[in-house]
């Protein structure tokens, strides 16, 4: 697991030059990248959501594109469009910004559901279809979407099918006083993103991704993942529980987390660490639960406290 740790620590140290005091969120973003998953970065404006995405892309040297979602945006503005070439009398495909290895969809909930759904095929199948023709997306492919809370004006809640395609949801939160002062010092002459250098290569990323297949998961741990996910479907305060895609996401991210910790096996603690970021955004609390102020994150915590944890044999091959 040394190559996974080395890759992660180099990228983490580099992104720290731009994003101050958010090591856990940076690690989770790198984790999703290792798993070829997508990340929903949800928080209020001005806390560094866009800078996090740009820093990750620049650190690895991936092709990068940014889409600023607005209410008047069309699906073709994301995927691309076929244009008739009068010289050769044929249609030519002009690729949209989704044709990149890391795609930043800024303020994704400001676009209409029709435009948001343009990403459904890309996020799940790594391809897009335009005018009945299918085009493969580059590998690796990761969407980093930023979103302001839905109670703000001018936003459209993401469809459940699209939310489920995000492997992780993270929140940056406000910095503490010392961190906010450090940000001022870092940006007093120029923004650190302008001088950020590449510290890892695509080949190193692909090597780290392949290494994750060597991480062992005991059947007891697999059963623990399924028990947690099934509990979300049966909880009285949950209207819609996690799908099998949620089980797979928890399974994949746990293997990557174990590798980041230098282990070649997954423990129940890895599952507990990632259950919130992986599952909470997939759940819809019932109306009665929302009235009582109960949210999905607290329900996940409750489920973790009531689901039986595998014993010592869980980490033994």
matplotlib code that plots the C-alpha trace (Angstrom):
import matplotlib.pyplot as plt

x = [0.0, 3.0, 2.3, -1.2, 0.1, 2.9, 0.6, -2.0, 0.5, 2.2, -1.2, -2.4, 0.7, 0.4, -3.3, -2.6, -0.8, -4.2, -6.8, -6.0, -7.1, -9.3, -7.1, -10.0, -12.0, -8.9, -8.3, -11.9, -11.7, -8.4, -10.1, -13.0, -10.4, -8.7, -12.0, -13.0, -16.0, -17.6, -17.8, -20.5, -19.0, -21.9, -21.5, -22.2, -20.4, -16.8, -15.4, -13.1, -15.2, -14.0, -10.4, -10.3, -11.4, -8.9, -6.0, -6.6, -6.6, -3.5, -1.6, -2.1, -1.9, -5.2, -7.1, -9.5, -12.6, -15.1, -18.8, -20.6, -24.2, -26.9, -30.7, -30.5, -27.9, -28.8, -27.7, -25.7, -23.7, -22.4, -22.1, -21.3, -23.2, -23.1, -22.6, -23.1, -19.9, -20.8, -17.3, -17.5, -21.3, -21.1, -22.0, -19.0, -19.1, -17.9, -17.2, -18.5, -16.6, -17.5, -14.8, -12.1, -10.6, -11.6, -14.8, -15.8, -19.5, -19.8, -23.1, -24.7, -28.0, -28.5, -29.2, -32.6, -33.1, -33.1, -29.5, -28.4, -29.5, -27.0, -24.4, -26.3, -24.9, -21.4, -21.2, -22.4, -21.1, -18.2, -19.7, -22.1, -24.6, -25.2, -27.5, -27.6, -23.8, -21.9, -18.5, -16.3, -15.0, -11.3, -10.0, -9.8, -13.1, -14.3, -16.9, -16.4, -19.7, -20.1, -23.5, -24.9, -27.6, -31.0, -32.8, -31.1, -33.1, -32.6, -31.6, -33.1, -32.8, -30.8, -32.8, -32.4, -30.9, -28.1, -27.4, -27.0, -24.3, -22.0, -19.8, -19.2, -20.6, -18.3, -18.7, -15.8, -17.3, -15.9, -12.3, -11.4, -9.9, -6.3, -6.9, -8.7, -5.8, -3.4, -5.5, -5.1, -1.3, -1.2, -3.2, -1.7, 0.4, -1.1, -3.4, -1.4, -3.4, -1.5, 1.9, 0.7, 2.7, 2.0, 3.3, 2.0, 1.4, -1.6, 0.4, 1.0, -2.8, -3.6, -1.0, -2.5, -6.0, -4.9, -3.3, -6.7, -7.7, -5.2, -7.0, -8.7, -12.3, -13.6, -17.1, -18.0, -17.1, -19.1, -22.0, -21.5, -21.8, -24.9, -26.5, -25.9, -27.3, -30.3, -31.0, -31.4, -34.2, -36.0, -35.5, -38.9, -37.6, -36.3, -38.6, -36.0, -33.0, -29.6, -29.5, -27.0, -24.9, -24.5, -23.3, -20.7, -19.6, -19.1, -17.2, -14.9, -14.1, -13.4, -10.7, -9.2, -9.3, -7.5, -4.8, -4.4, -3.8, -1.2, -3.2, -4.1, -7.4, -10.5, -11.8, -15.2, -13.8, -13.1, -16.8, -17.8, -15.5, -17.0, -20.6, -21.6, -20.0, -21.0, -24.6, -26.1, -26.7, -28.5, -31.2, -34.4, -35.8, -39.6, -41.7, -42.3, -38.6, -37.9, -40.5, -38.7, -35.4, -34.0, -31.6, -30.0, -26.6, -28.0, -29.9, -26.7, -25.0, -27.9, -27.7, -24.0, -24.7, -27.3, -25.8, -23.8, -20.1, -18.1, -15.6, -11.8, -12.1, -13.3, -9.8, -8.3, -8.0]
y = [0.0, 2.2, 3.7, 4.7, 6.4, 8.2, 9.5, 10.7, 12.4, 14.3, 15.5, 16.4, 18.4, 20.3, 21.1, 22.3, 25.3, 26.5, 24.9, 25.6, 23.4, 21.0, 17.8, 15.4, 16.9, 16.9, 13.2, 12.3, 14.0, 12.2, 9.0, 9.4, 10.1, 6.8, 5.0, 6.8, 8.2, 11.6, 14.2, 16.6, 19.5, 21.2, 24.4, 28.1, 30.4, 31.5, 28.6, 27.2, 24.7, 25.7, 26.1, 22.6, 21.2, 23.3, 22.4, 18.7, 18.8, 20.9, 18.7, 15.6, 17.1, 15.9, 17.6, 20.0, 21.8, 24.0, 24.4, 27.3, 26.1, 28.7, 28.4, 29.2, 26.5, 23.7, 20.0, 20.5, 23.2, 20.3, 17.4, 19.1, 19.4, 18.2, 21.0, 20.7, 21.4, 23.0, 22.1, 18.4, 18.2, 16.2, 16.7, 17.3, 16.7, 19.7, 18.3, 20.1, 20.7, 17.2, 15.8, 16.2, 13.9, 16.2, 18.2, 20.9, 21.6, 24.9, 25.5, 22.5, 23.1, 26.4, 24.6, 23.1, 19.4, 18.9, 20.2, 18.5, 15.2, 15.6, 14.3, 11.1, 8.9, 10.5, 9.9, 6.3, 4.9, 7.1, 8.0, 10.5, 10.2, 13.0, 12.7, 8.8, 8.6, 7.5, 9.0, 7.6, 10.0, 10.1, 8.0, 8.6, 10.6, 12.4, 15.0, 17.5, 19.3, 22.3, 23.1, 25.8, 24.7, 24.3, 26.8, 29.7, 31.4, 30.4, 26.8, 23.5, 20.4, 17.6, 14.6, 11.6, 9.6, 12.1, 12.5, 8.7, 8.9, 10.9, 8.6, 11.1, 14.3, 16.6, 20.0, 22.4, 24.7, 27.9, 28.1, 28.8, 32.2, 31.1, 29.5, 32.5, 34.7, 32.3, 32.5, 36.3, 35.9, 33.4, 35.7, 39.0, 39.2, 36.6, 33.6, 30.4, 28.5, 30.6, 29.1, 25.6, 22.9, 19.4, 16.9, 13.6, 12.0, 10.3, 7.0, 7.3, 7.8, 4.8, 2.6, 3.6, 2.8, -0.7, -1.3, -1.0, -4.4, -6.0, -4.8, -7.7, -7.5, -10.2, -11.6, -10.4, -6.9, -7.2, -8.4, -5.4, -3.0, -4.7, -4.6, -0.9, -0.1, -2.4, -0.6, 2.7, 1.1, -0.1, 2.8, 4.4, 8.0, 7.3, 7.7, 6.5, 4.4, 3.8, 1.7, -1.1, 1.6, 2.9, -0.5, -0.6, 3.0, 2.1, -1.0, 0.7, 3.7, 1.5, -0.3, 3.0, 4.3, 1.2, 1.6, 5.3, 4.0, 1.6, -1.6, -4.3, -5.2, -3.4, -3.1, -2.2, 1.1, 2.0, 1.4, 3.6, 6.4, 6.6, 5.7, 9.4, 10.9, 8.0, 7.3, 10.4, 12.3, 9.3, 9.2, 11.1, 11.6, 11.3, 14.4, 13.6, 13.3, 16.6, 18.3, 17.0, 18.3, 14.8, 14.7, 11.9, 12.3, 11.8, 8.7, 7.2, 7.8, 6.1, 3.1, 2.8, 2.7, -0.1, -2.3, -5.3, -4.9, -7.9, -9.4, -9.7, -12.3, -9.5, -8.5, -12.0, -13.6]
z = [0.0, -0.1, -3.5, -2.3, 0.8, -1.1, -3.7, -1.2, 1.1, -1.8, -3.1, 0.4, 1.2, -2.0, -1.7, 1.9, 0.4, -0.9, 1.4, 5.1, 7.9, 6.0, 5.8, 6.3, 3.4, 1.2, 2.0, 1.3, -2.1, -2.9, -1.7, -4.2, -7.0, -6.1, -6.3, -9.6, -7.8, -7.7, -4.9, -4.0, -2.1, -0.3, 1.7, 1.9, -0.6, 0.0, 2.0, -0.8, -2.6, -6.1, -4.9, -3.5, -6.9, -8.8, -6.4, -6.7, -10.5, -10.7, -8.2, -10.4, -13.9, -15.1, -17.8, -16.1, -17.1, -15.3, -15.9, -14.2, -13.9, -14.4, -14.8, -18.6, -19.3, -21.8, -21.7, -24.9, -23.0, -20.8, -23.2, -26.5, -29.8, -33.4, -35.9, -39.7, -41.6, -44.9, -46.4, -46.1, -45.7, -42.5, -38.9, -36.6, -32.8, -30.8, -27.3, -24.3, -21.0, -19.7, -21.9, -19.3, -16.6, -13.7, -14.3, -11.8, -12.0, -10.0, -8.2, -9.8, -8.1, -10.0, -13.2, -14.1, -13.5, -17.3, -17.5, -14.3, -15.8, -18.7, -16.2, -15.3, -18.1, -17.8, -14.0, -14.1, -17.4, -18.3, -21.6, -23.2, -26.0, -28.4, -31.4, -31.0, -31.1, -28.0, -27.0, -24.3, -21.6, -20.7, -17.9, -15.0, -14.9, -11.8, -11.3, -8.4, -8.0, -5.7, -4.3, -2.1, 0.4, -1.2, 1.0, -0.9, -3.6, -7.2, -6.7, -7.8, -5.6, -7.3, -8.5, -6.3, -9.2, -9.5, -5.8, -5.6, -8.2, -6.0, -4.0, -1.2, 0.1, 2.0, 3.8, 4.3, 7.0, 8.2, 9.3, 12.9, 13.7, 13.5, 10.1, 8.7, 9.7, 7.9, 4.8, 4.8, 5.1, 2.2, -0.1, 0.8, -2.4, -4.7, -4.6, -3.9, -6.6, -9.2, -8.2, -7.3, -9.1, -10.2, -7.7, -9.1, -12.4, -14.0, -14.1, -10.3, -9.9, -12.1, -10.2, -6.9, -8.2, -9.3, -5.9, -4.2, -5.6, -3.3, -0.2, 1.5, 2.8, 5.1, 4.6, 8.1, 7.0, 3.8, 5.9, 8.2, 5.2, 4.0, 7.5, 7.7, 4.3, 4.9, 8.2, 6.3, 4.3, 7.3, 9.7, 10.6, 10.1, 6.6, 3.6, 1.0, 2.1, 0.4, -2.8, -3.6, -5.2, -1.7, -0.5, -3.3, -2.6, 1.1, 0.1, -2.4, -0.2, 2.8, 0.8, -0.3, 3.3, 4.6, 2.0, 3.0, 6.6, 5.3, 5.7, 3.2, 4.9, 5.9, 9.5, 10.8, 12.0, 8.4, 7.6, 10.6, 9.5, 6.0, 6.6, 7.1, 4.0, 1.8, 2.9, 4.5, 1.2, -0.3, 2.4, 2.5, 5.9, 6.4, 6.8, 10.5, 11.1, 9.4, 11.6, 14.6, 13.3, 12.6, 9.6, 7.6, 9.2, 12.7, 11.5, 10.1, 13.4, 15.2, 12.9, 13.5, 17.2, 16.9, 14.2, 15.5, 14.8, 13.6, 16.0, 15.8, 13.0, 10.6, 9.7, 9.4, 6.0]

ax = plt.figure().add_subplot(projection="3d")
ax.plot(x, y, z, "-o")
ax.set_aspect("equal")
plt.show()
